[in-house]
């Protein structure tokens, strides 16, 4: 009679593991199906909320089709809540006047003196309390019933470029005008051509404030003329004239990560040093007003990281801490910073003693020349040094009156210093 085989503990554990994997897969599939079903229900409800909102807009008087506080003005809130079944949606509304090229464009040929031909309505539904819900957008046009009348307005086209002149899409444009009735305060974004077109807006002289921004980029804006801090801005608030197109252009680009390090001649960090930092870009003239000018202090490690980075520009760094002189920087100042780069600026400072002169030697292309001999002379007195090199001098090296340091042979004869070889057989004095 053959013996019967029983299930061992290992067999049982393997079976349980297989069952756990099987049920885990079933569990994940089940909840994925549930999530997909709920998401379909939420998006169906969102589509219904958008259709209902659009139908409400289409039944409004044409002159009332606009956003409160924006332009064209109207009675529609920029953001409102709509409930469909168990879902509560936030409906964002953006409305723009559109100049249809069929009958010409403002300032074009033929010239369309009534450029606000129809309105483009963009509705976006968001569900803050829904999981894994992507916003849903519905776009439609709304046209007047009768023929368009002659316009008593103008248009403002905002253009945004990068440092190379390429258009920037998705830049946020904030336009504010407190002198119009109703007042204007709108946010919108540039299109793929880097442009935002505001058609059929009220005329106004130097009252349209414009602010340009984008995450990770520098910013740009207009300024009110005549203010004490900037009497003559290079970018004054925009003017919109009757039946005219005003084009305003701005340049922004990605910020650069920039860190300043301060150290002595032996590369030991020196903390608590203050620098005045300024670029060359202007926002005003007669008198000149710099776009960037600030004062920074290095931390205990001798470092300072500029919050958010610096925009592309050429910067000067002036040491303003008492008791120190600036002996040199790497790279040599002024420092040109390009967009989207990482820049480390090392500043060598020395204790102040008497008068000091920092000399920079460059070639015809503006590149620094290391090792160039610099000689200062006055009468019979003469002082020489070499660009890019630091020196340590002492008048008493006799009798072992020096401190041993890494890379220095501590057994040197009195009156001399011998540089020791390191493990690789090369010289590394460490000073």
Order of alpha helices (4+ residues) and beta strands (2+ residues): alpha-beta-beta-beta-beta-beta-beta-beta-beta-beta-beta-beta-beta-beta-beta-beta-beta-beta-beta-beta-beta-beta-beta-beta-beta
